[in-house]
Amino acid sequence: MRTLISTAFISLDGVVEAPGGEPGYRNSGWTFKNVDFLPEAFDIKGWEQKEATAMLMGRVSYEAFSPVWPAMEDFADYKVMPKYVVSTTLTEGDLVSNWGETTILRSLDEVAALKQTEGGPIIVHGSAALNQSLSDAGLIDRYHLIVFPLLLGAGKRLFSATDKDTQKLQLVEHEVYANGLQKNVFDVVR
């Protein structure tokens, strides 16, 4: 079974919305405006690309990433790996042609079936609503979180507010950086 990894820049109060400057959110770009940049705090992003063999995202994140990421050298490894977009509304005609193989999945059942295939880890970028659904369905195996020392208040959150049984996580790697960022890697305990 393939490992499904959720990776996120997250505020201390759980907000993941618009970390890179996406329009329409009052705190847009919070990852780069309010915390001093330390390259070593972002090393995880490089090894995620080397470790992952496929990328999964929701429609909104696909629509934000697909016009930009294919041309970015920082994301060159993602350009060549298979991508899967979970959407009930996206069509083949909506997909960009310069970002490699992209498959539309219509349900969480299709995500669960993808996890059963041969291959390495699948990484989930962005996609707050999808992350919530995947977590609630028990499909996420690992979290890679870069926690920013910020309280943003309102905004899309990584975890849902669904009333559910406790889900235990095991901290398998962590590091704290001089700028206050924390890297936390958690495995979901089954």
Buried (B, 14 or more C-beta within 10 A) or exposed (E): EBBBBBBBBBBEEBBBBBBBEBEEBEBBBBBEEBBEEEEEBBEBBEEBBEBBBBBBBBBBBBBBBBEEBBEEEEBEBBBEBBBBBBBEEBEEEBBBEEBBEBBBBEEBEBBBEBBEEEEEBBBBBBBBBBBBBBBBEBBBBBBBBBBBBBEBEEBBBBBBEEEEEEEEBEEEEEBEBEEBBBBBBBBBEE
